[in-house]
């Protein structure tokens, strides 16, 4: 469970950051470039953001951390906000690929549960802000589990212990 918390907490650099960056945008900067996992932010949210803050969002997506890493490492692109997973954040920090975040610009950071802060891949909370946390689903062997799986409770059913 702790591994899942770390994995998903570090999964992405926060949307909080995306919205907070609006405060950093001056008349000189007319666009915000974002590199994220496919299907993680609805296009209508991006359009609302553009309208509210008067900035053009250039939004590109990737399928894997490795694809994202190669594109950034090659120097072929530059982004204001990226959404790597925990292990990739750690790697990118070690390779000096990420800028430190000024947490004073992220008003809502105080509402993030301490469970998701000071994680091993960014122990001082300098480079990342949690964005999403959750579980995608339950996988099970239908040859062993024959009853309907309709809740998380089955994970703690004593008959499946071991």
N, C-alpha and C positions, 0 to 999 in steps of 0.2 A: 504494500500500500504506500509506504514512504517513497519507494522508487517511482510509483505512478505520480505521486504528488510532485516530485522533483521534475519528472519528465514533462508533465503537462503545465506546471507552473512556469517552467522556462521555455515552454513551447514557442512562445512568440514574444517579441518586444511589443509592448502594450499599445492597444488602440488609444489608451490614455495618452500615450506619447504622441500619437498621430494628431489627436485633437489639441493637445497642449502645444504642439509645434506651431499651431496657428498663432499663438501669442508671440512667437519668435519671428513671424513673417512680417517684414516691413514692405514698404512700397517698392523696395529694390528687388525683392524676391517675388516672382510672379508664379512660381510653380513649386510643387512638393512632389518629389519622386518617391514612390513606395514600391517595395518588392516583397510580395507575400505569397503564401500558399494559395492555390486556386480555390475559389468559392468560399473564402473566409470573410470577405466584406462585400455586402450587397452594393451593386453599382449605384443604387438610389441614395445610399448613405454618402458615397463619394460626391455625388452631384449636390447633395444638401450642403456638404462641407465646403465645396467650391463656392456655392452661392453665399453662404453665411460669412466666409472669411475672404472672399475675393481672390482666391488662388486657384490655379489649375492643378489638379492632381493627375500626375502621370502614374498610372497604376499597372504594374507588370506582375505576373505570377510565375511560380515555379512548382515543380512536382515533387522534388526531393531536396533535402538539405545539400546533398552532393552537387546537384545541378546548380543550386544557388551559389554554393561555395566556389565552384569552378568559374562561374561568370564573374563573381566579384574579385576573385584572386587574379584572374587574367587581366584585370584593369579595363575591361571593355565597357564597364558601366559604373555609374556612381549613383547611390541612392541616399535619400535623407533618412528613411526608415526601412529596416529589414526585419523579417520575422523568422529567425532561425530557432531550432530546437535547442534544448539545454546543452547537449554534448557539442553542438556546433558553436554555440555561444562561447563555450570554454576554449575551443580551438581557435576561434577568431580573436578572442582576447589575447591568447598567447602569441598569435601572429600579428598583433597590433593592427587588426582590421576594423576595429570598432572604436568609435569615439565615446568618451565618458558622457553620461547624461547628467545634466544639472537638475537634480530632483526638486529644487526650489521652483522649477517651472511646471511641476506636475502636482497640482493642487490635490487631486484625488488619490495620490499615492498613500496618504494616511489611512485610507479606507481599505487598503489591501491587507488581508490577514497576515499576521507574522509568520504563519506556516509557509507562506510563499516568498519569504524574504530571507536573505543571507544563505542562499543555497550554495552548494559546493562549486558550481560552475561560475558563480559570480558572488563570492562571499561578502563583498562590501557593497553590493547593490549599486555598482557604478556603471554598468553597461547594459542592463536589461530591466524590464518591467514586465511582470506577468500579464498575459493577455487572456488566455483561455485555460481552463482546467476542466477535465472531465474524462469520461470513459466512453469509448465509441460503441461498445457492445460486449456481449458474452459469447464466447466460442465454446462449444462443447461437442463431445462425441455422442452422436445419436444412438450408437450401439450400447453405450453405458447409461446414458440419461434417456429414458424412454418416456417420461412424463413431460407434459408441456412446461416449457421454461417461459414464465410470464412475469417474473420479478427477480430482483437481486437476491431475494431470500434464499434461493436455491444454493447460492454460494456458501451459505453457513449451515446447510442441512447436514446433520450428523451422519446420515447414511452414506454420504459421499466423502466423508473424512478420509484423508490419505490418498 
